[in-house]
Amino acid sequence: MGYFMMIKSRTTQIVGGVLLALFLIVGWGFGIIFPPSPKQHVVRIERGMNAEQIGARLKETGVIRSRIFFVWAAYWSGKQNRLGAGSFEFTGPKSTFTVLGTLLAQHSERAVLITEGSTVKDIAEVLSLAGMPAGLRFESVAAASEGFLFPDTYRFFESASAEEIADVMQKEFEEKIKSFEVDILASDRSQKDIVTMASIIEREVRTPRDKALVSGILWKRMREGMHLQVDATLFYVTGKASHELDGKDLESKSPYNTYEHKGLPPTPISSPGIESIRAAIHPVESAYFFYLSGSDGTTHYARTFDEHKKNKALYLK
């Protein structure tokens, strides 16, 4: 009897040891025990990636300990086809189940409308209003891309990073500008100059006819060595509308003050649309040197400064 009891006790110890080992292996694999520390905190999951590919990406970046355990968890929960795409932030050690929950919670999409004439700051505000955390960093991330982010309606995952959004918008700009490459080359002007002029036109006037006429006026002023004297470039740095500008603003040394500095400002001042880009490339020549937008939004043109002053008296009330 003692012999069989000893065997039973020994068997119990072995089974217990095996179960403990399995528990430790499973707990270790799922990151429940001593979860891993990510090698990088922001991980990009591309649209269309399956659970196995996502698991491999997470394993590679140190977010999870085991690709196989991640895939098991995804399929066991029945969520393998609902894992989100986008950029996900993992700031510290997390179990596989917590990581899986993050991927499931942050894959809702947001539709955002970026209007023509928007600045990087405007875009950041639109993203924030859409409930996207990327709005907090977008202005600093995309500052160097001012003017080269195409205005359109986009759908982004809520978790999309500021870098990702800027990249998508810049690639869309690059795609749209392709149709103008030959014309830009024929104009003997750089793409940056064309886009900068287009960004000014976008903020100054509304209709295709006015855009083409104003383009002709502004390029002509530059040829004649005149200052552009565009209020929109001052609005870019002061936030003041034309009627709010004072003498101090007009005399400021900002490189965006086209009353003080000749030529184009150092960068675009907004995201121009197709019509404004087309107008910058194909200006309409006229006898006019001056223009203003009246109180009703109508653009009025003048050949001389005296005519321009009369227009101001008549239409700026």
Backbone as numpy.savetxt, mean C-alpha at the origin, in Angstrom:
# Nx Ny Nz CAx CAy CAz Cx Cy Cz
2.52 -66.84 42.09 1.69 -65.64 42.09 2.55 -64.40 42.09
3.57 -64.45 42.90 4.49 -63.32 42.96 5.14 -63.03 41.63
5.41 -64.11 40.89 6.06 -63.95 39.59 5.15 -63.19 38.62
3.85 -63.60 38.59 2.91 -62.96 37.67 2.64 -61.51 38.06
2.63 -61.27 39.35 2.45 -59.88 39.81 3.63 -59.02 39.39
4.80 -59.62 39.45 6.00 -58.88 39.06 5.96 -58.57 37.57
5.50 -59.57 36.76 5.38 -59.37 35.32 4.37 -58.26 35.01
3.22 -58.32 35.72 2.18 -57.32 35.52 2.67 -55.93 35.87
3.38 -55.87 36.99 3.93 -54.57 37.43 4.92 -54.04 36.41
5.75 -54.96 35.92 6.76 -54.58 34.92 6.08 -54.10 33.63
5.03 -54.82 33.24 4.28 -54.44 32.03 3.65 -53.07 32.20
3.08 -52.85 33.37 2.46 -51.55 33.66 3.49 -50.43 33.56
4.67 -50.68 34.09 5.74 -49.68 34.03 6.14 -49.38 32.58
6.22 -50.46 31.79 6.61 -50.29 30.39 5.55 -49.48 29.63
4.29 -49.89 29.82 3.18 -49.18 29.15 3.15 -47.73 29.59
3.30 -47.53 30.90 3.32 -46.16 31.40 4.45 -45.35 30.81
5.61 -46.00 30.71 6.76 -45.31 30.11 6.54 -44.96 28.66
5.92 -45.94 27.94 5.62 -45.70 26.51 4.63 -44.56 26.36
3.59 -44.58 27.19 2.58 -43.51 27.12 3.19 -42.15 27.46
4.07 -42.14 28.47 4.72 -40.90 28.84 5.60 -40.40 27.70
6.32 -41.35 27.07 7.18 -40.98 25.95 6.36 -40.43 24.79
5.21 -41.13 24.53 4.33 -40.64 23.44 3.79 -39.25 23.76
3.40 -39.05 25.03 2.90 -37.74 25.45 3.95 -36.66 25.24
5.18 -36.97 25.64 6.26 -36.00 25.50 6.56 -35.72 24.02
6.55 -36.80 23.21 6.82 -36.64 21.78 5.73 -35.79 21.12
4.48 -36.14 21.43 3.35 -35.40 20.85 3.33 -33.95 21.35
3.53 -33.80 22.66 3.55 -32.45 23.23 4.67 -31.61 22.66
5.84 -32.26 22.48 6.99 -31.57 21.87 6.70 -31.23 20.41
6.14 -32.20 19.68 5.86 -31.98 18.26 4.85 -30.88 18.02
3.82 -30.83 18.87 2.78 -29.81 18.72 3.18 -28.47 19.36
4.35 -28.45 20.00 4.80 -27.22 20.62 4.06 -26.88 21.90
3.37 -27.85 22.46 2.71 -27.61 23.74 3.75 -27.56 24.85
4.74 -28.43 24.73 5.86 -28.43 25.67 7.00 -27.63 25.05
7.43 -26.60 25.73 8.51 -25.74 25.25 8.31 -25.35 23.77
7.28 -24.54 23.47 7.02 -24.15 22.08 8.23 -23.43 21.48
8.42 -23.58 20.16 9.59 -22.99 19.50 9.50 -21.47 19.40
10.64 -20.83 19.30 10.69 -19.37 19.09 10.88 -19.10 17.59
10.02 -18.28 16.98 10.12 -18.03 15.53 11.45 -17.41 15.14
11.97 -17.86 13.98 13.19 -17.26 13.43 12.87 -15.91 12.79
11.65 -15.76 12.26 11.19 -14.48 11.76 9.75 -14.29 12.21
9.42 -13.04 12.55 8.13 -12.78 13.18 6.98 -12.61 12.19
7.28 -12.16 10.98 6.23 -12.00 9.98 6.41 -13.05 8.90
5.40 -13.87 8.70 5.46 -14.96 7.74 4.40 -14.75 6.67
4.83 -14.82 5.41 3.92 -14.62 4.28 3.37 -15.95 3.79
2.04 -16.09 3.80 1.37 -17.27 3.27 0.69 -16.86 1.97
1.10 -17.46 0.87 0.56 -17.08 -0.44 -0.80 -17.71 -0.66
-1.63 -17.00 -1.42 -2.93 -17.52 -1.80 -2.75 -18.82 -2.61
-3.52 -19.84 -2.31 -3.44 -21.09 -3.05 -2.54 -22.14 -2.41
-1.77 -21.77 -1.38 -0.92 -22.75 -0.70 -1.79 -23.73 0.08
-1.47 -25.04 0.00 -2.23 -26.03 0.77 -1.63 -26.20 2.16
-2.27 -27.06 2.96 -1.83 -27.23 4.35 -0.39 -27.70 4.45
0.00 -28.60 3.54 1.37 -29.12 3.56 2.38 -28.01 3.25
2.06 -27.18 2.28 2.97 -26.09 1.92 3.04 -25.04 3.02
1.88 -24.75 3.62 1.87 -23.79 4.73 2.68 -24.33 5.90
2.50 -25.62 6.19 3.26 -26.24 7.27 4.75 -26.16 7.02
5.16 -26.39 5.76 6.59 -26.32 5.42 7.11 -24.90 5.62
6.31 -23.89 5.23 6.74 -22.49 5.41 6.87 -22.15 6.89
5.91 -22.58 7.68 5.95 -22.30 9.12 7.11 -23.02 9.81
7.38 -24.25 9.37 8.52 -25.00 9.92 9.83 -24.31 9.56
9.93 -23.88 8.31 11.16 -23.23 7.82 11.46 -21.95 8.60
10.42 -21.23 8.98 10.60 -19.96 9.68 10.61 -20.12 11.20
10.52 -21.38 11.67 10.64 -21.64 13.10 9.40 -21.36 13.91
8.26 -21.13 13.24 7.02 -20.84 13.96 6.46 -22.11 14.59
6.59 -23.24 13.89 6.16 -24.53 14.43 7.35 -25.48 14.45
7.22 -26.56 15.22 8.33 -27.50 15.33 8.24 -28.61 14.28
7.01 -28.96 13.90 6.84 -30.10 13.00 5.80 -29.81 11.92
6.18 -29.95 10.68 5.24 -29.80 9.56 4.16 -30.88 9.63
4.59 -32.11 9.93 3.66 -33.24 9.95 2.59 -33.04 11.02
3.01 -32.59 12.22 2.04 -32.38 13.29 1.08 -31.25 12.93
1.58 -30.22 12.23 0.71 -29.12 11.80 -0.35 -29.63 10.82
0.07 -30.42 9.85 -0.86 -30.97 8.86 -1.89 -31.86 9.54
-1.44 -32.70 10.48 -2.37 -33.55 11.23 -3.44 -32.70 11.92
-2.98 -31.62 12.58 -3.91 -30.76 13.32 -4.90 -30.09 12.37
-4.41 -29.66 11.21 -5.28 -28.99 10.24 -6.36 -29.94 9.73
-5.96 -31.18 9.39 -6.92 -32.15 8.85 -7.83 -32.71 9.95
-7.27 -32.92 11.13 -8.06 -33.43 12.25 -9.19 -32.47 12.61
-8.91 -31.14 12.51 -9.92 -30.13 12.83 -10.86 -29.84 11.66
-10.52 -30.38 10.47 -11.34 -30.15 9.28 -11.17 -28.76 8.71
-10.10 -28.07 9.07 -9.90 -26.67 8.65 -8.82 -26.54 7.57
-8.41 -27.64 6.97 -7.27 -27.58 6.05 -7.50 -26.68 4.85
-8.76 -26.47 4.48 -9.06 -25.62 3.31 -9.48 -24.21 3.68
-9.38 -23.87 4.95 -9.81 -22.54 5.41 -8.65 -21.73 5.99
-7.44 -22.17 5.75 -6.29 -21.45 6.28 -6.07 -20.19 5.46
-5.85 -19.07 6.15 -5.78 -17.78 5.47 -4.48 -17.55 4.73
-4.57 -16.67 3.73 -3.37 -16.18 3.06 -3.11 -14.76 3.54
-1.90 -14.31 3.39 -1.54 -12.98 3.85 -0.25 -13.01 4.64
0.02 -11.93 5.34 1.21 -11.86 6.19 0.77 -11.96 7.63
1.32 -12.91 8.35 0.92 -13.17 9.72 2.10 -12.90 10.66
1.78 -12.28 11.78 2.83 -11.92 12.74 2.79 -12.86 13.92
3.94 -13.46 14.22 4.08 -14.37 15.36 5.20 -13.81 16.24
4.81 -13.18 17.33 5.77 -12.42 18.13 6.47 -13.23 19.20
6.01 -14.46 19.44 6.64 -15.26 20.48 6.32 -16.73 20.32
6.85 -17.57 21.19 6.59 -19.02 21.12 5.11 -19.33 21.22
4.62 -20.18 20.31 3.21 -20.56 20.31 3.09 -22.03 19.94
2.05 -22.67 20.47 1.80 -24.06 20.11 1.23 -24.12 18.69
1.29 -25.31 18.12 0.75 -25.50 16.76 -0.73 -25.13 16.71
-1.46 -25.43 17.76 -2.90 -25.15 17.78 -3.16 -23.64 17.81
-2.32 -22.90 18.52 -2.47 -21.44 18.55 -2.14 -20.84 17.19
-1.10 -21.37 16.55 -0.73 -20.91 15.21 -1.86 -21.20 14.23
-2.44 -22.39 14.33 -3.55 -22.76 13.46 -4.73 -21.81 13.66
-5.00 -21.47 14.90 -6.09 -20.53 15.20 -5.83 -19.16 14.60
-4.58 -18.73 14.62 -4.22 -17.43 14.04 -4.49 -17.43 12.54
-4.11 -18.49 11.87 -4.32 -18.58 10.43 -5.80 -18.62 10.08
-6.61 -19.18 10.95 -8.05 -19.26 10.70 -8.75 -17.94 11.00
-8.23 -17.19 11.98 -8.92 -15.98 12.44 -8.66 -14.77 11.57
-7.54 -14.76 10.83 -7.14 -13.53 10.15 -7.23 -13.62 8.63
-8.10 -14.47 8.10 -8.12 -14.60 6.65 -9.30 -13.90 5.98
-10.05 -13.06 6.73 -11.14 -12.31 6.12 -10.57 -11.22 5.22
-11.30 -10.91 4.16 -10.83 -9.92 3.19 -11.48 -8.56 3.44
-10.81 -7.53 2.97 -11.32 -6.17 3.03 -11.23 -5.55 1.64
-12.32 -4.93 1.20 -12.30 -4.19 -0.07 -11.96 -2.74 0.26
-10.93 -2.21 -0.38 -10.53 -0.84 -0.13 -10.49 -0.06 -1.45
-11.09 1.10 -1.45 -11.11 1.97 -2.62 -10.07 3.06 -2.45
-9.07 3.07 -3.31 -8.05 4.11 -3.32 -8.38 5.03 -4.48
-8.81 6.23 -4.19 -9.26 7.15 -5.23 -8.08 7.85 -5.91
-8.32 8.30 -7.13 -7.30 9.06 -7.86 -6.98 10.34 -7.09
-5.70 10.65 -7.02 -5.28 11.83 -6.27 -4.97 11.55 -4.82
-5.08 10.29 -4.39 -4.75 9.94 -3.00 -3.26 10.03 -2.77
-2.88 10.41 -1.58 -1.47 10.38 -1.17 -1.22 9.12 -0.35
0.03 8.85 -0.06 0.37 7.71 0.79 -0.32 7.86 2.15
-0.37 9.08 2.65 -1.04 9.33 3.93 -2.52 9.02 3.83
-3.15 9.42 2.71 -4.57 9.12 2.50 -4.81 7.62 2.48
-3.93 6.89 1.79 -4.08 5.44 1.67 -3.98 4.78 3.05
-3.04 5.27 3.86 -2.89 4.74 5.22 -4.18 4.91 6.01
-4.83 6.05 5.85 -6.08 6.32 6.57 -7.20 5.40 6.08
-7.25 5.16 4.76 -8.26 4.26 4.20 -8.09 2.85 4.77
-6.85 2.39 4.84 -6.58 1.06 5.38 -6.98 0.96 6.85
-6.68 1.99 7.60 -7.04 1.99 9.03 -8.56 1.99 9.21
-9.26 2.77 8.39 -10.72 2.81 8.47 -11.34 1.47 8.09
-10.62 0.69 7.26 -11.09 -0.64 6.87 -10.77 -1.68 7.93
-10.16 -1.25 9.03 -9.83 -2.17 10.12 -8.60 -2.99 9.88
-7.69 -2.48 9.04 -6.48 -3.23 8.71 -5.29 -2.67 9.49
-4.62 -3.49 10.29 -3.47 -3.03 11.07 -2.37 -2.41 10.22
-2.28 -2.80 8.96 -1.23 -2.26 8.07 -1.31 -0.75 7.93
-2.49 -0.17 8.18 -2.64 1.27 8.07 -1.72 2.04 8.99
-1.36 1.44 10.12 -0.50 2.13 11.09 0.91 2.34 10.57
1.37 1.43 9.69 2.75 1.50 9.21 2.86 1.91 7.74
1.72 1.99 7.06 1.77 2.15 5.61 2.48 3.43 5.17
2.23 4.53 5.84 2.82 5.81 5.42 4.35 5.75 5.45
4.90 5.18 6.51 6.37 5.11 6.60 6.94 4.09 5.63
6.22 2.99 5.43 6.71 1.93 4.53 6.68 2.38 3.08
5.61 3.10 2.68 5.39 3.42 1.26 5.77 4.84 0.87
6.39 5.59 1.78 6.69 7.00 1.50 7.48 7.19 0.21
8.45 6.32 -0.05 9.29 6.46 -1.24 8.55 6.10 -2.53
7.35 5.55 -2.40 6.58 5.13 -3.58 5.47 6.11 -3.93
5.49 7.29 -3.30 4.45 8.30 -3.58 4.31 8.52 -5.09
3.07 8.41 -5.58 2.80 8.62 -7.00 2.87 7.37 -7.84
3.51 6.32 -7.31 3.70 5.09 -8.08 2.85 3.94 -7.52
1.79 4.29 -6.81 0.84 3.32 -6.28 -0.48 3.56 -7.01
-0.89 2.62 -7.82 -2.02 2.89 -8.70 -3.34 2.95 -7.93
-4.14 4.01 -8.16 -5.43 4.12 -7.48 -6.47 3.19 -8.11
-7.11 2.38 -7.30 -8.07 1.40 -7.80 -8.79 0.79 -6.60
-9.72 -0.11 -6.86 -10.35 -0.87 -5.78 -9.60 -2.19 -5.63
-9.15 -2.47 -4.42 -8.38 -3.67 -4.14 -9.09 -4.51 -3.08
-8.79 -5.80 -3.11 -9.22 -6.69 -2.03 -7.96 -7.25 -1.37
-7.81 -6.95 -0.09 -6.67 -7.43 0.67 -7.15 -8.25 1.85
-6.36 -9.23 2.25 -6.65 -9.91 3.49 -6.42 -8.95 4.64
-7.24 -9.06 5.66 -7.13 -8.17 6.82 -5.72 -8.20 7.39
-5.07 -9.35 7.30 -3.74 -9.52 7.87 -2.61 -9.06 6.95
-2.94 -8.55 5.76 -1.90 -8.14 4.81 -1.00 -7.09 5.43
0.29 -7.20 5.20 1.25 -6.24 5.75 1.30 -4.98 4.90
1.84 -3.92 5.46 1.99 -2.66 4.72 2.89 -2.87 3.51
3.93 -3.69 3.68 4.84 -3.98 2.56 4.12 -4.69 1.43
3.29 -5.66 1.80 2.56 -6.42 0.79 1.60 -5.52 0.01
0.87 -4.68 0.71 -0.10 -3.79 0.06 0.61 -2.81 -0.87
1.69 -2.22 -0.40 2.45 -1.30 -1.24 2.98 -2.01 -2.48
3.44 -3.24 -2.30 3.99 -4.01 -3.42 2.91 -4.30 -4.46
1.72 -4.68 -4.02 0.61 -4.96 -4.94 0.24 -3.70 -5.72
0.15 -2.57 -5.03 -0.25 -1.32 -5.69 0.82 -0.83 -6.65
2.08 -1.03 -6.28 3.17 -0.61 -7.17 3.23 -1.49 -8.41
2.99 -2.78 -8.24 2.98 -3.67 -9.40 1.82 -3.35 -10.33
0.70 -2.94 -9.75 -0.45 -2.54 -10.57 -0.12 -1.28 -11.36
0.59 -0.34 -10.72 1.04 0.86 -11.43 1.96 0.48 -12.60
2.91 -0.39 -12.32 3.87 -0.80 -13.35 3.15 -1.47 -14.53
2.11 -2.21 -14.23 1.33 -2.86 -15.29 0.57 -1.83 -16.12
-0.02 -0.84 -15.45 -0.79 0.18 -16.16 0.09 1.09 -17.01
1.30 1.38 -16.53 2.17 2.33 -17.22 2.79 1.72 -18.47
2.75 0.39 -18.58 3.36 -0.28 -19.73 2.80 0.23 -21.05
1.50 0.49 -21.08 0.86 0.93 -22.33 1.32 2.32 -22.75
2.00 3.04 -21.85 2.46 4.40 -22.17 3.96 4.47 -22.42
4.65 3.33 -22.33 6.11 3.35 -22.41 6.64 3.99 -23.69
6.06 3.64 -24.83 6.52 4.19 -26.12 6.29 5.69 -26.15
5.12 6.12 -25.71 4.80 7.56 -25.73 5.68 8.34 -24.76
5.98 7.76 -23.61 6.88 8.44 -22.66 8.26 8.60 -23.26
8.74 7.55 -23.92 10.05 7.61 -24.57 10.06 8.69 -25.65
8.98 8.78 -26.42 8.90 9.77 -27.49 8.78 11.19 -26.96
8.34 11.34 -25.72 8.15 12.69 -25.15 9.46 13.33 -24.71
10.53 12.53 -24.66 11.84 13.02 -24.17 11.78 13.46 -22.71
10.83 12.91 -21.97 10.75 13.19 -20.54 10.84 11.87 -19.79
11.37 11.92 -18.57 11.49 10.69 -17.78 10.14 10.26 -17.25
10.04 8.98 -16.92 8.79 8.49 -16.34 8.49 9.24 -15.05
9.51 9.51 -14.24 9.28 10.21 -12.98 8.70 11.60 -13.23
9.25 12.33 -14.22 8.73 13.66 -14.52 7.28 13.59 -15.00
6.99 12.61 -15.83 5.62 12.44 -16.33 4.67 12.16 -15.17
5.07 11.25 -14.29 4.20 10.89 -13.16 4.06 12.07 -12.20
5.14 12.81 -11.99 5.07 13.98 -11.10 4.11 15.02 -11.67
4.22 15.29 -12.97 3.30 16.23 -13.60 1.87 15.70 -13.53
1.69 14.42 -13.79 0.35 13.82 -13.73 -0.24 13.94 -12.33
0.60 13.80 -11.31 0.12 13.89 -9.93 -0.36 15.31 -9.60
0.29 16.30 -10.20 -0.14 17.70 -10.02 -1.46 17.93 -10.74
-1.54 17.49 -11.98 -2.76 17.65 -12.78 -3.94 16.99 -12.07
-3.69 15.83 -11.49 -4.75 15.09 -10.79 -5.35 15.91 -9.67
-4.52 16.67 -8.98 -4.99 17.46 -7.84 -5.54 18.82 -8.26
-5.23 19.25 -9.48 -5.59 20.59 -9.89 -6.94 20.68 -10.61
-7.21 19.76 -11.53 -8.43 19.84 -12.35 -9.09 18.47 -12.50
-10.33 18.48 -13.03 -11.13 17.25 -13.01 -11.32 16.59 -14.37
-11.69 17.36 -15.39 -12.11 16.75 -16.65 -10.92 16.45 -17.56
-11.06 15.47 -18.46 -9.98 15.16 -19.41 -9.55 16.38 -20.23
-10.51 17.20 -20.66 -10.18 18.40 -21.43 -9.32 19.35 -20.61
-9.74 19.62 -19.37 -8.97 20.53 -18.51 -7.61 19.95 -18.18
-7.54 18.66 -17.97 -6.25 18.03 -17.66 -5.25 18.24 -18.80
-5.69 18.05 -20.04 -4.81 18.21 -21.19 -4.39 19.67 -21.37
-5.33 20.61 -21.17 -5.01 22.04 -21.30 -4.06 22.49 -20.20
-4.31 22.07 -18.97 -3.45 22.46 -17.85 -2.07 21.84 -18.01
-2.01 20.63 -18.52 -0.72 20.00 -18.80 0.08 20.87 -19.77
-0.58 21.34 -20.84 0.09 22.21 -21.81 0.59 23.49 -21.18
-0.22 24.06 -20.29 0.17 25.31 -19.62 1.38 25.09 -18.72
1.37 24.03 -17.93 2.45 23.81 -16.97 3.77 23.45 -17.67
3.70 22.59 -18.69 4.94 22.29 -19.43 5.47 23.55 -20.12
4.55 24.40 -20.61 4.99 25.64 -21.27 5.64 26.59 -20.27
5.08 26.69 -19.10 5.70 27.54 -18.07 7.13 27.08 -17.79
7.32 25.78 -17.72 8.66 25.27 -17.48 9.60 25.61 -18.63
9.13 25.47 -19.85 9.97 25.81 -21.02 10.34 27.28 -21.01
9.42 28.13 -20.57 9.65 29.57 -20.56 10.44 30.03 -19.34
10.80 29.11 -18.48 11.57 29.47 -17.29 10.73 30.11 -16.20
9.43 29.91 -16.26 8.52 30.47 -15.26 8.33 29.50 -14.09
7.92 30.02 -12.96 7.52 29.17 -11.84 6.18 28.52 -12.16
6.00 27.28 -11.71 4.71 26.63 -11.94 3.60 27.29 -11.13
3.91 27.73 -9.92 2.95 28.41 -9.05 1.66 27.58 -8.90
1.84 26.36 -8.45 0.72 25.44 -8.28 0.40 25.29 -6.79
-0.84 25.58 -6.44 -1.23 25.49 -5.04 -1.22 24.04 -4.53
-1.47 23.09 -5.42 -1.55 21.68 -5.00 -0.25 21.19 -4.38
0.89 21.69 -4.85 2.16 21.23 -4.28 2.34 21.76 -2.85
1.78 22.95 -2.58 1.83 23.47 -1.22 0.84 22.73 -0.32
-0.31 22.37 -0.89 -1.27 21.59 -0.11 -0.64 20.28 0.35
0.23 19.71 -0.48 0.87 18.44 -0.16 1.67 18.52 1.14
2.29 19.67 1.41 3.11 19.79 2.61 2.42 20.55 3.75
1.43 21.40 3.41 0.79 22.19 4.46 -0.61 21.68 4.81
-1.24 21.00 3.88 -2.62 20.56 4.09 -3.62 21.69 3.93
-3.15 22.85 3.44 -4.04 24.01 3.29 -4.58 24.12 1.87
-5.88 24.42 1.76 -6.48 24.67 0.46 -6.01 26.03 -0.06
-6.26 26.28 -1.35 -5.77 27.52 -1.99 -6.17 28.77 -1.21
-7.43 28.85 -0.78 -7.90 30.06 -0.10 -7.33 30.19 1.31
-6.69 29.14 1.81 -6.12 29.19 3.17 -4.64 29.57 3.16
-4.01 29.55 1.99 -2.58 29.85 1.92 -2.33 31.33 2.21
-1.29 31.60 2.97 -0.94 33.00 3.27 0.47 33.31 2.74
0.91 34.54 2.97 2.20 34.97 2.46 3.34 34.12 2.96
3.27 33.68 4.20 4.32 32.84 4.76 4.41 31.52 4.02
3.26 30.94 3.68 3.24 29.69 2.92 3.87 29.89 1.54
3.51 30.99 0.89 3.99 31.23 -0.47 5.48 31.55 -0.52
6.05 31.93 0.63 7.47 32.25 0.68 8.30 31.15 1.33
7.66 30.05 1.68 8.39 28.98 2.36 9.47 28.40 1.45
10.51 27.87 2.05 11.64 27.31 1.29 11.47 25.83 0.99
10.29 25.30 1.25 10.06 23.88 0.97 10.30 23.60 -0.52
10.94 22.50 -0.86 11.15 22.15 -2.27 9.84 21.90 -3.01
8.75 21.77 -2.25 7.43 21.59 -2.87 6.71 22.92 -3.11
7.37 24.03 -2.75 6.79 25.35 -3.00 7.15 25.79 -4.41
6.23 25.59 -5.34 6.50 25.93 -6.75 6.31 27.41 -7.04
6.05 28.20 -6.00 6.09 29.66 -6.14 7.52 30.15 -5.95
8.31 29.40 -5.19 9.69 29.78 -4.90 10.70 29.02 -5.76
10.39 27.77 -6.09 11.33 26.93 -6.84 10.78 26.63 -8.23
11.62 26.79 -9.22 11.22 26.52 -10.59 11.24 25.00 -10.85
10.50 24.59 -11.85 10.49 23.18 -12.22 9.53 22.37 -11.36
9.61 21.08 -11.53 8.74 20.16 -10.81 9.20 19.97 -9.37
8.28 19.60 -8.48 8.69 19.26 -7.11 9.53 17.99 -7.12
10.20 17.66 -6.04 11.13 16.53 -6.03 10.48 15.16 -6.20
9.19 15.04 -5.88 8.48 13.76 -6.02 7.05 14.05 -6.47
6.36 13.03 -6.94 4.92 13.19 -7.16 4.22 13.58 -5.86
3.05 14.18 -6.00 2.32 14.63 -4.81 1.01 13.86 -4.60
0.75 12.88 -5.46 -0.46 12.06 -5.32 -0.36 10.87 -6.26
-1.35 10.00 -6.19 -1.42 8.85 -7.10 -2.30 9.23 -8.28
-1.71 9.49 -9.45 -2.52 9.92 -10.60 -3.23 8.75 -11.26
-4.38 9.05 -11.87 -5.10 8.05 -12.64 -4.66 8.07 -14.10
-5.27 7.21 -14.89 -4.90 7.06 -16.30 -5.06 8.36 -17.07
-6.18 9.08 -16.88 -6.42 10.31 -17.64 -5.36 11.37 -17.36
-4.93 11.47 -16.12 -3.91 12.47 -15.77 -2.55 12.09 -16.34
-2.24 10.78 -16.34 -0.99 10.32 -16.94 -1.00 10.59 -18.45
-2.13 10.30 -19.07 -2.26 10.55 -20.51 -2.11 12.04 -20.81
-2.70 12.88 -19.98 -2.61 14.33 -20.20 -1.18 14.83 -20.04
-0.45 14.26 -19.06 0.95 14.67 -18.86 1.82 14.30 -20.05
1.48 13.19 -20.70 2.25 12.75 -21.87 1.84 13.51 -23.13
0.54 13.80 -23.24 0.00 14.44 -24.44 -0.65 15.78 -24.08
0.15 16.78 -23.74 -0.42 18.09 -23.40 -1.05 18.76 -24.63
-2.05 19.57 -24.40 -2.67 20.35 -25.47 -2.10 21.76 -25.42
-1.48 22.17 -26.50 -0.91 23.51 -26.57 -2.02 24.54 -26.77
-1.85 25.68 -26.13 -2.83 26.76 -26.24 -2.13 28.09 -26.05
-2.89 29.17 -26.16 -2.33 30.51 -25.94 -2.33 30.87 -24.46
-2.87 29.99 -23.62 -3.02 30.32 -22.20 -1.73 30.11 -21.42
-1.58 30.96 -20.39 -0.49 30.81 -19.43 -1.01 30.63 -18.00
-2.30 30.91 -17.80 -2.87 30.90 -16.45 -4.21 30.17 -16.44
-4.55 29.63 -15.29 -5.84 28.99 -15.11 -6.22 29.03 -13.64
-7.48 28.90 -13.36 -7.94 28.77 -11.98 -9.26 28.01 -11.98
-9.52 27.36 -10.87 -10.78 26.65 -10.70 -11.72 27.54 -9.91
-12.86 27.85 -10.54 -13.82 28.73 -9.90 -14.52 28.06 -8.73
-15.34 28.84 -8.05 -16.04 28.33 -6.87 -16.96 27.17 -7.21
-17.42 27.10 -8.47 -18.30 26.02 -8.89 -17.55 24.84 -9.50
-16.21 24.90 -9.48 -15.40 23.82 -10.01 -15.03 23.97 -11.47
-15.57 24.97 -12.15 -15.25 25.20 -13.56 -13.87 25.82 -13.67
-13.10 25.39 -14.65 -11.75 25.94 -14.86 -11.81 27.09 -15.86
-11.17 28.20 -15.48 -11.15 29.40 -16.32 -9.71 29.70 -16.71
-9.51 30.07 -17.97 -8.17 30.24 -18.53 -7.92 31.71 -18.89
-6.62 32.07 -18.89 -6.24 33.45 -19.24 -4.91 33.45 -19.98
-4.79 34.41 -20.91 -3.54 34.53 -21.67 -2.52 35.38 -20.94
-3.01 36.38 -20.18 -2.12 37.30 -19.48 -2.44 37.31 -17.99
-1.52 37.88 -17.22 -1.74 37.94 -15.78 -2.91 38.87 -15.45
-3.08 39.94 -16.25 -4.22 40.84 -16.03 -5.54 40.11 -16.23
-5.62 39.29 -17.28 -6.83 38.49 -17.49 -7.05 37.53 -16.33
-5.96 36.98 -15.84 -6.02 36.03 -14.72 -6.58 36.72 -13.47
-6.14 37.95 -13.22 -6.64 38.71 -12.06 -8.14 38.99 -12.20
-8.57 39.28 -13.41 -10.01 39.51 -13.64 -10.81 38.24 -13.37
-10.25 37.08 -13.80 -10.91 35.81 -13.54 -11.03 35.54 -12.05
-9.98 35.90 -11.31 -10.03 35.74 -9.86 -11.15 36.53 -9.25
-11.27 37.80 -9.70 -12.31 38.67 -9.16 -13.70 38.16 -9.51
-13.82 37.56 -10.69 -15.13 37.10 -11.17 -15.56 35.75 -10.60
-14.61 34.83 -10.49 -14.98 33.45 -10.23 -14.57 32.89 -8.88
-13.76 33.62 -8.12 -13.38 33.17 -6.79 -14.14 33.98 -5.76
-15.38 33.63 -5.53 -16.22 34.37 -4.59 -16.68 33.44 -3.47
